[in-house]
Amino acid sequence: MNQQQYVALIERLERAARAHPGRFRARVVLAGLAVYAVEAIVLLALAGSAAVLLRWAGAPLVSSEPWRSVLGAALGAAVALLLKWLAWPRVPAPQGRHLTRAEAPALFDALDRMRVRLKGPVIHRVVVDARYTAAIAQRPALGGLWGPRTNTLMLGLPYLLGVPTREMLATIAHEYGHLRGHLRAGAAPLDAWVYRQRRLVGTLHEQIQDRSARGVPHRLFVALLERVLPYYNACTFVLARRNEYEADAVATGLVGAAANAQGLVRDALQMRWMYETFWPTLLRHADRAVRPPFMPYAAMRTAFRAGHEQWSRPDRLEAALAQRSGPHDTHPCLRERLAAVGVAATLPRPVERTAADVLLGVATTRQLIAEFDAQWWRREGRRWEERYRQSRQSRQRLQALQACDMTTLPVAQLEELALLTTEFDTPQAARPVLERLLAQPGGPHAQAAFHYGRLLLDADDVQGLRYLQVAASADRALAQPAAMQGHQFLLRTQDEQAARRWTELVLPPA
């Protein structure tokens, strides 16, 4: 099923849900049961095969035909191992640093109060990870989709260091809402069940895809599941999207509409700034310093506050509000979520006391920061040092090329000069070199066209789109970043429709 067929199916199902809600709910239940049936069918087939082999082998160790006993036992054991492996493809346990009540009593007290107020299930584990998020993951105890669930709350350390307490509690309440059998008066338990199962099925599918090359039974499992999944995903999409609004209503009921709306806006703006500005700025120091001038998590809280004027800007808010939900996004877009909450979008204020300050306390926050910085350097230290070594050599090469007359350089050296100048010098210095290179015969020079297109778009010159298209056509590895650059530019300068047309031009639907 291609993208157009999938979108058309969702639209048909949305119409069916509006016209015949009861019939549609029955269809959703059947689609959900079909996923369980796929796993059960393969398991029963393997179990039957094992039983036949063992019966054929006769009674092991006492059979008059030892070779049949040995062969049958071996085959039975092999099938039993396959059965065990297939029967229990475990949803992986959420990774992160386990947090105890003794380390963060204020956090666990807040979770206890939330559970009582929302009448929700137990949070069994709390882990802290490196993402900018707060989420709850479920893991079936018996493997696959079977057995009681273990609920794990995942709190991103950047998130704890970047948001106030009420906004973080709103996000946890939103996630908690997905676990409840019902969310509020008038909301159906089926919606929450569909949302939870949809998450589990997606995680399980990713895992068995990774294992699908290990044997015929697993490939069969994947093949059967993938026959069901397109319809299942489309059928459950409508209820999963609605469940997001219900979960937002839970968050609003807990912390109030204003705090919930402010958190939605802060998350959209600050998270993007962290990934697009904070981390690249830190990593660029590897070009000139053998060690980081600051460690990321130790600096993050101050960076969010100091960078407030960079990320909390009207143009960034406008761009965030211009984004629309795609056919695979169960989360409504920011504009739709704010409209449902009933609060207009406003720029977030700086945070005086973060959730980490209030809920973790000084000692635990310091300990987590030290641990995460140490882990980051163990993981990234070699790459940092290698980048420093390579960039030092590249800067030396750049100085040698800059000492030459640009007009006399062969095309290959001119391209080298253009790319090195783009990487290590200012945009003003790179622009004339890129222009001269792109005017030479023998192109297209994909990397140069991409960088020149970006420079033009940064100057609000629409001609940059033409160069991005050239780059994407000449080098498909550049298609995704070119599509992203053009999409963001058109969202900022025109509208969502123009941005979508551009993306489809550079990345045609499959």
Sequence and secondary structure as in RCSB ss.txt:
>XXXX:A:sequence
MNQQQYVALIERLERAARAHPGRFRARVVLAGLAVYAVEAIVLLALAGSAAVLLRWAGAPLVSSEPWRSVLGAAL
GAAVALLLKWLAWPRVPAPQGRHLTRAEAPALFDALDRMRVRLKGPVIHRVVVDARYTAAIAQRPALGGLWGPRT
NTLMLGLPYLLGVPTREMLATIAHEYGHLRGHLRAGAAPLDAWVYRQRRLVGTLHEQIQDRSARGVPHRLFVALL
ERVLPYYNACTFVLARRNEYEADAVATGLVGAAANAQGLVRDALQMRWMYETFWPTLLRHADRAVRPPFMPYAAM
RTAFRAGHEQWSRPDRLEAALAQRSGPHDTHPCLRERLAAVGVAATLPRPVERTAADVLLGVATTRQLIAEFDAQ
WWRREGRRWEERYRQSRQSRQRLQALQACDMTTLPVAQLEELALLTTEFDTPQAARPVLERLLAQPGGPHAQAAF
HYGRLLLDADDVQGLRYLQVAASADRALAQPAAMQGHQFLLRTQDEQAARRWTELVLPPA
>XXXX:A:secstr
  HHHHHHHHHHHHHHHHH HHHHHHHHHHHHHHHHHHHHHHHHHHHHHHHHHHHHH STTT S HHHHHHHHHH
HHHHHHHHHHHH        SEE  TTT HHHHHHHHHHHHHHT     EEEEESSS EEEEEEETTBTTBS EE
EEEEEEHHHHHHS HHHHHHHHHHHHHHHSS  STT  HHHHHHHHHHHHHHHHHHHHHHHGGG HHHHHHHHHH
HHHHHHHHHHHHHHHHHHHHHHHHHHHHHH HHHHHHHHHHHHHHHHHIIIIIHHHHHHGGGT SS SS HHHHH
HHHHHHTHHHHS HHHHHHHHH    TT  S  HHHHHHHHT         SS HIIIIIHHHHHHHHHHHHHHH
HHHHHHHHHHHHHHHHHHHHHHHHHHHTS GGGS HHHHHHHHHHHHHHS HHHHHHHHHHHHTSSS   HHHHH
HHHHHHHHTT TTHHHHHHHHHHH GGGHHHHHHHHHHHHHHHS HHHHHHHHHHHS   
